[in-house]
Amino acid sequence: MKSELIVDVQPTEIAIALTEDDRLQEVAREKRDQDNFAVGNIYYGRVKKVMPALNAVFVDVGHEKEAFLHYLDLGSQFRTLQTYVSKAVSDRRRIPVLTKTPRQAEVGKEGQIADVLKVGDPILVQVSKEPINTKGPRLTAEISIAGRNIVLIPFADGVMVSQKIKRESERQRLKQLMLSIKPNGFGIIVRTVAEDKRVAELDNELRLLTDRWEQTIKTLQQREPVSLVSEEMGRTLGIIRDVLSPDFTSIQINDQAIYDDVRRYLQLIAPESAKIVKHYKGAQPIFDHFDITRQMKTGLGRTVGFKHGGYLIIDKTEALFSIDVNSGSKKIFEDQEENAFQFNMLAADELVHQLRLRDIGGIIIVDFIDMDSKEHQQQLYDYVRKLMERDRAKHNVLPLSKFGLMQITRQRVRPAVEIQVEETCPTCGGKGKIQASILFTDQIAEQIAHEYEQHGKGMKLHLHPYIYAYVTRGWHSLANQWRRKYGIKVVENQSLGMLETRFVAEK
């Protein structure tokens, strides 16, 4: 299987697409130059409300909605962490040593948060779930610093090895190795990808993670409550860290700075993979060149088709996602039962693909085509479970109910991906009437002249493919006239509306 990562860097956001055998599997977007409260970010916050009925507190971390911290997410060493943080901010000249911080009484699994925290208390917390809809971030006080092969946990003890590493000899090797090199006062979780890794590689990563912890505390000492003290690596590096495998054939990036960052990061975590990072310099938008735009437009609408004319209808409500399976007007088999079974099996492939592509989380209710055969129902259930094994998100699949409904729960740590796939006419605003088409090219010429006055040469004009085809036809085309007069280059862009224009400075 061939895997590729396509990174589209724009002035206001970064979009990342993961493909497997050229089929789009995941899409992620992150805003630039603003705090997006990503999972893994560490904040120095302040308790705003204590809610005994919920056994939780609301914490101000700078988001418009107060963040939620439950008693069970405090962690057993919370009191010790609070002591350490208090010590760090009271003496800003040096970083306290973890092992010299007196261990406080552990926070038990049963207790009241009001006995531990009160309004106004400063607190060091980490985002465990991004803001979704009307809810603020969800927090944990069990701080961890994640790397590709290992996770570093301050104030924890011992070493835990991923259960997905099956060989007992390898599990013992990794455990003994990490016990011998880990610094005192820290615990370690060994991730699945660490299997068969060399000592030097794990030791280098451990040093990087301890350096990040120290930098977090240094930043903490310079800040006052409600502030960001450690930002999780960008979504691009985070995805690379979590999904990079020998199957990756290329990482295509259209920005020099991000390209350099990714190469430096890969030199640290997987030097042999640094060569697959490519700087895309093509004239066509990177998502158009690699067919990402078309796949997003066809795969992220309310209705999504699959083989033999079947289709899914995907609806979102406040509480859950509902997915309806339809066979359309075609038949694969004359027998109704067999026909329903085959369409359901095809729908299962697209269903699992959509869950991952849209990063759908929470409760998902799937209404499959009714089948009478218990054997077919069991086969469909087993098939969905098998397909879901490759999903990195935690999930649970329940058997079909007597009404033909399947319930899936899937971990939700960030909002589901939403891409606008329907276009409103930018000229009439959906009213159905537009100005004379002959005026449009005159308007473009006026816009080009304005951009030329403001920025000079070196601009690219992005146009819808139909308009691009019109302005570039022939030797004496409008595009050539504009290029000779203003030094502007015309580029087709599938993501634009019919009469939409976009000016981009050449890199």
C-alpha positions in Angstrom: 0.0 0.0 0.0 1.3 3.5 -1.0 0.7 6.3 1.5 1.2 10.0 0.8 0.8 13.2 2.8 -0.2 16.3 0.9 0.2 19.6 2.8 -1.4 22.8 1.4 -0.1 25.9 3.2 -2.2 29.0 2.8 -1.8 32.4 4.6 -4.7 31.7 7.0 -4.7 27.9 7.4 -2.8 24.7 6.7 -4.8 21.8 5.2 -3.4 18.2 5.3 -4.6 15.3 3.3 -3.6 11.7 3.8 -4.0 9.3 0.8 -3.6 5.5 0.6 -3.2 4.2 -2.9 -4.2 7.6 -4.2 -7.6 7.4 -2.3 -8.2 10.3 0.1 -8.4 8.8 3.7 -8.1 11.8 6.1 -8.3 15.6 5.9 -7.3 18.0 8.7 -7.2 21.7 8.8 -5.6 24.1 11.3 -5.7 27.9 11.5 -2.4 29.7 11.5 -1.3 32.5 13.8 -3.9 31.8 16.5 -4.4 29.4 19.4 -6.5 26.6 18.2 -6.6 24.7 21.6 -5.2 21.6 20.0 -5.0 18.3 21.8 -1.7 18.2 23.7 -1.5 21.9 24.4 -0.5 22.7 28.0 -2.0 25.8 29.7 -1.5 27.6 33.0 -5.1 28.2 33.9 -7.3 29.4 36.7 -10.3 27.7 38.3 -13.4 29.7 37.6 -16.2 27.5 38.9 -16.5 24.4 41.2 -19.4 22.2 40.3 -20.0 19.6 43.1 -23.0 18.1 41.3 -20.7 17.2 38.3 -17.7 16.6 40.5 -15.8 18.8 38.1 -14.5 22.4 37.7 -14.5 24.9 34.9 -11.1 26.3 34.1 -10.2 29.5 32.3 -7.5 28.7 29.8 -8.2 31.7 27.4 -11.0 30.1 25.3 -14.3 31.9 24.9 -15.9 28.9 26.6 -14.5 27.8 30.0 -12.8 24.4 29.8 -14.0 21.3 31.7 -11.9 19.3 34.1 -13.5 16.2 35.8 -12.3 14.8 39.2 -11.2 11.6 37.5 -8.9 13.5 35.1 -6.9 15.0 38.0 -4.6 12.0 38.1 -3.3 10.3 41.3 -0.3 12.7 41.6 -2.3 15.9 41.2 -1.4 17.3 44.6 2.3 16.6 44.0 2.0 18.4 40.6 0.4 21.4 42.3 3.2 21.6 44.8 5.8 21.4 42.0 4.1 24.2 40.0 3.8 26.4 43.1 7.5 25.9 43.8 8.4 26.7 40.1 6.5 30.0 40.0 7.7 31.1 43.4 11.4 30.8 42.5 11.8 31.7 38.8 15.6 31.5 38.8 15.8 27.7 38.6 13.8 24.7 37.5 12.8 22.5 40.5 14.0 18.9 40.4 11.1 16.4 40.2 12.7 14.0 42.7 13.2 16.8 45.3 9.5 17.6 45.3 7.9 16.0 48.3 5.3 13.4 47.3 1.8 14.4 48.5 -1.1 12.2 49.3 -2.5 10.5 46.1 -5.9 11.6 44.7 -8.1 8.5 45.0 -10.6 7.4 42.4 -13.4 8.2 44.7 -13.6 11.7 46.2 -14.9 15.2 45.7 -13.2 17.8 43.6 -14.2 20.5 46.1 -11.8 18.9 48.6 -8.9 19.4 46.1 -9.6 22.7 44.2 -11.3 25.9 44.9 -12.2 29.0 42.8 -9.2 31.1 41.9 -6.6 28.3 42.2 -4.0 28.3 39.5 -3.6 25.0 37.8 -1.4 23.3 35.1 -3.6 21.4 32.6 -3.5 19.8 29.2 -6.1 19.7 26.4 -7.5 16.2 26.0 -10.4 17.1 23.6 -10.7 20.1 21.4 -13.6 22.6 21.5 -16.6 21.1 19.7 -19.7 23.0 18.8 -20.8 25.0 21.9 -18.5 23.2 24.3 -15.1 24.4 25.4 -12.0 22.2 25.6 -11.9 19.2 27.9 -8.8 19.0 30.1 -6.7 16.6 32.0 -4.2 17.3 34.8 -2.2 14.2 34.0 0.4 16.0 31.9 2.2 13.9 29.2 4.8 14.8 26.5 4.2 12.6 23.5 6.8 11.5 21.0 6.7 9.1 18.1 8.1 6.1 20.0 7.5 7.0 23.7 5.3 9.2 25.9 7.0 10.9 28.9 4.8 11.3 32.0 6.1 13.5 34.9 5.6 12.2 38.5 4.6 8.7 37.2 6.6 5.6 38.0 7.7 2.6 35.9 7.4 1.7 32.3 4.4 0.5 30.4 4.6 -1.1 27.0 1.9 -1.1 24.4 -0.3 -4.2 24.4 -0.1 -4.2 20.6 3.5 -5.4 20.8 2.8 -9.1 21.0 6.3 -10.7 21.3 7.0 -11.1 25.0 10.8 -11.0 24.4 10.5 -7.6 22.7 8.2 -6.3 25.4 10.8 -7.3 28.1 13.6 -5.8 26.0 11.9 -2.4 25.7 10.8 -2.4 29.3 14.3 -3.1 30.6 15.9 -0.7 28.2 13.6 2.2 29.2 14.0 1.4 32.9 17.8 1.7 32.5 17.7 5.1 30.7 14.7 7.0 32.0 15.3 9.9 34.3 14.1 9.7 37.9 10.7 11.1 38.6 9.3 10.3 35.1 7.2 7.4 33.9 7.3 6.1 30.3 4.7 4.6 27.9 6.3 2.8 25.0 4.2 3.1 21.9 3.7 0.3 19.3 6.0 1.9 16.7 8.9 1.5 19.1 9.0 -2.3 18.3 12.6 -3.3 17.3 13.9 0.3 17.6 17.5 0.7 18.5 18.7 2.0 21.9 20.3 5.2 20.4 17.1 6.2 18.7 14.9 5.8 21.8 17.5 7.5 24.0 17.6 10.5 21.6 13.9 10.8 21.6 13.8 10.6 25.4 16.3 13.5 25.6 14.1 15.6 23.3 11.0 14.9 25.4 12.7 15.8 28.7 14.0 19.0 27.0 10.4 19.8 26.0 9.3 19.3 29.6 12.0 21.6 30.9 11.1 24.3 28.3 7.5 24.0 29.4 8.5 24.8 33.0 10.7 27.6 31.9 7.8 29.1 30.0 5.5 28.6 33.0 7.9 30.6 35.2 7.6 33.5 32.8 3.8 33.5 32.6 0.9 34.4 34.7 -2.3 32.4 34.9 -4.3 32.1 32.0 -1.7 31.5 29.3 -0.4 28.9 26.9 2.9 27.4 28.2 3.5 24.6 25.7 2.0 24.2 22.3 1.7 20.7 20.8 3.6 20.5 17.5 1.5 21.6 14.5 -1.1 19.3 13.1 1.2 18.5 10.2 4.0 17.2 12.4 1.5 15.5 14.7 0.0 13.5 11.9 3.5 12.6 10.6 4.5 11.5 14.1 1.4 9.3 14.5 1.0 7.8 11.0 4.4 7.6 9.5 5.2 4.1 8.4 7.4 2.3 5.8 4.4 2.5 3.4 4.9 6.3 3.1 6.3 7.1 -0.4 6.2 10.9 -0.3 5.2 14.0 1.8 4.4 16.8 -0.6 4.5 20.4 0.8 4.0 23.7 -1.1 5.7 26.0 1.5 9.4 26.3 2.0 9.3 27.0 5.8 7.0 24.0 6.6 9.0 21.8 4.3 12.2 22.7 6.3 10.4 22.1 9.6 9.2 18.6 8.5 12.6 17.6 7.1 14.3 18.7 10.4 11.7 16.7 12.4 12.1 13.6 10.3 15.9 13.8 10.6 15.4 13.5 14.4 12.7 10.8 14.5 13.3 8.8 11.3 16.4 9.9 9.4 15.8 7.3 6.7 12.5 8.9 5.8 13.7 12.5 5.4 14.3 11.9 1.7 10.6 11.3 1.0 9.8 15.0 1.8 9.3 17.0 -1.4 8.8 20.7 -1.9 6.0 21.1 -4.4 6.6 24.0 -6.8 4.0 23.4 -9.5 1.9 26.2 -10.9 -1.4 24.3 -10.3 -2.7 24.3 -6.7 -1.3 21.4 -4.8 -4.7 19.9 -3.9 -5.8 20.1 -7.5 -2.6 18.5 -8.8 -2.9 15.5 -6.5 -6.7 15.2 -7.1 -7.6 16.1 -3.5 -10.0 18.8 -4.3 -12.1 16.6 -6.6 -12.2 13.8 -3.9 -13.2 16.2 -1.2 -16.0 17.7 -3.4 -17.4 14.2 -4.3 -16.8 12.5 -0.9 -17.8 15.1 1.7 -21.3 16.0 0.7 -24.5 14.9 2.4 -25.0 12.2 -0.2 -22.0 9.9 -1.1 -22.2 7.3 -3.8 -20.5 3.9 -3.9 -20.4 1.0 -6.5 -23.4 -0.1 -8.5 -25.4 3.0 -7.9 -25.7 2.7 -4.1 -25.3 5.8 -1.9 -25.1 6.9 1.8 -27.0 9.9 3.2 -25.1 11.4 6.1 -26.9 13.7 8.5 -25.5 15.4 11.7 -27.6 16.3 14.7 -26.6 17.8 18.1 -26.5 14.3 19.7 -25.4 11.9 16.9 -24.7 11.2 13.2 -27.2 9.2 11.2 -26.2 7.3 8.1 -28.8 5.8 5.8 -27.8 3.1 3.3 -29.6 3.1 -0.1 -29.3 0.7 -3.0 -30.6 3.2 -5.6 -32.5 1.8 -8.6 -30.0 -0.9 -9.6 -29.9 -4.5 -8.6 -26.8 -6.8 -8.3 -28.9 -10.0 -7.8 -32.5 -10.8 -8.5 -32.9 -12.3 -5.1 -34.0 -9.5 -2.7 -32.1 -10.9 0.3 -28.9 -11.4 -1.5 -29.2 -8.0 -3.2 -29.6 -6.3 0.2 -26.7 -8.2 1.6 -24.3 -7.3 -1.3 -25.3 -3.6 -1.2 -24.8 -3.6 2.6 -21.3 -5.0 2.3 -20.4 -2.4 -0.4 -21.9 0.3 1.9 -19.8 -0.9 4.8 -16.6 -0.2 2.9 -17.7 3.4 2.2 -19.1 3.8 5.7 -15.8 3.1 7.4 -14.0 5.2 4.8 -16.3 8.1 5.6 -15.9 7.8 9.4 -12.1 8.2 9.0 -12.3 10.8 6.2 -14.6 13.1 8.1 -13.2 12.2 11.5 -16.7 11.5 12.7 -16.9 10.9 16.5 -19.5 10.3 19.2 -22.6 8.1 18.4 -23.1 7.0 14.8 -26.4 5.2 13.9 -26.3 3.3 10.6 -29.6 2.2 8.9 -28.6 -0.7 6.7 -31.0 -2.2 4.1 -33.2 -4.7 5.9 -32.0 -8.4 5.8 -33.9 -11.4 7.1 -30.9 -13.8 7.3 -29.2 -13.9 10.7 -26.1 -15.3 8.9 -26.0 -12.2 6.7 -26.4 -9.9 9.6 -23.5 -11.6 11.5 -21.3 -11.5 8.4 -22.0 -7.8 7.9 -21.2 -7.1 11.6 -18.0 -9.1 11.4 -17.0 -7.2 8.2 -17.5 -3.8 9.7 -15.5 -4.7 12.8 -12.7 -6.0 10.6 -12.6 -2.8 8.5 -12.6 -0.7 11.7 -9.4 -2.4 12.9 -7.3 0.0 10.9 -9.0 3.0 12.5 -6.6 4.8 14.9 -9.5 6.3 16.9 -10.9 4.3 19.8 -14.2 2.8 18.8 -16.9 0.2 19.5 -19.2 -1.5 17.1 -22.5 -3.1 18.2 -24.4 -5.9 16.3 -27.4 -5.0 14.2 -30.6 -4.5 16.1 -33.9 -6.1 15.2 -34.7 -2.9 13.3 -31.5 -3.3 11.1 -29.7 -0.5 12.9 -26.0 -0.6 13.8 -24.6 1.6 16.5 -21.0 2.7 16.4 -19.2 4.8 19.0 -16.0 6.5 17.9 -13.6 8.6 19.9 -14.2 12.3 19.3 -11.3 14.6 20.2 -11.8 17.3 17.6 -14.7 18.6 15.5 -15.7 16.5 12.4 -14.3 17.7 9.1 -16.8 19.9 7.2 -16.1 21.0 3.7 -18.6 23.2 1.7 -19.2 21.1 -1.4 -22.1 23.2 -2.8 -21.4 26.5 -4.5 -23.5 29.7 -4.4 -23.2 31.8 -7.5 -20.8 34.6 -6.4 -22.4 37.1 -8.8 -26.2 36.6 -8.2 -25.9 35.3 -4.6 -28.4 32.5 -5.4 -31.1 34.8 -6.9 -30.9 33.3 -10.3 -30.0 36.4 -12.3 -26.5 37.7 -13.1 -25.0 40.6 -15.0 -24.0 40.2 -18.7 -21.2 37.7 -19.0 -19.2 40.0 -21.3 -18.6 42.3 -18.4 -16.9 39.6 -16.3 -13.6 39.7 -18.2 -13.6 43.5 -18.0 -14.0 43.2 -14.3 -11.1 40.7 -14.1 -8.9 43.1 -16.1 -9.8 45.9 -13.7 -8.9 43.7 -10.7 -5.5 42.8 -12.4 -4.7 46.4 -12.9 -5.5 47.2 -9.3 -3.4 44.3 -8.0 -0.5 45.4 -10.3 -0.6 48.9 -8.9 -0.6 47.5 -5.3 1.9 44.7 -5.6 3.6 45.0 -9.0 4.6 41.9 -11.0 4.9 38.3 -9.6 1.2 37.6 -9.0 -0.9 34.5 -9.9 -4.5 34.8 -10.8 -6.6 31.6 -9.9 -9.7 31.0 -11.9 -12.4 28.3 -12.2 -11.3 25.7 -14.9 -14.1 26.8 -17.3 -13.1 30.5 -17.1 -9.4 29.5 -17.3 -10.2 27.6 -20.5 -11.9 30.7 -22.0 -9.2 33.2 -21.1 -6.3 31.0 -22.3 -7.6 29.9 -25.7 -5.5 31.0 -28.6 -2.2 32.7 -29.1 -3.8 36.2 -28.6 -5.7 35.0 -25.5 -6.6 37.3 -22.7 -4.2 35.4 -20.4 -1.3 36.2 -22.7 -2.3 39.8 -23.0 -2.4 40.1 -19.2 0.9 38.3 -18.8 2.6 40.7 -21.3 1.1 43.8 -19.8 1.1 43.0 -16.1 3.4 40.0 -15.7 0.6 38.0 -14.2 0.2 34.2 -14.5 -3.2 32.6 -14.9 -3.8 29.3 -13.0 -6.8 27.0 -13.0 -8.2 26.1 -9.5 -10.9 23.5 -9.0 -11.8 24.8 -5.6 -13.2 28.1 -6.9 -16.7 29.0 -7.8 -17.5 29.7 -11.5 -17.1 33.4 -11.4 -14.7 33.6 -8.4 -11.2 35.0 -8.6 -8.2 34.7 -6.3 -4.9 36.6 -6.5 -1.8 34.8 -4.9 1.8 36.1 -4.7 4.3 33.9 -6.4 6.6 32.0 -3.9 
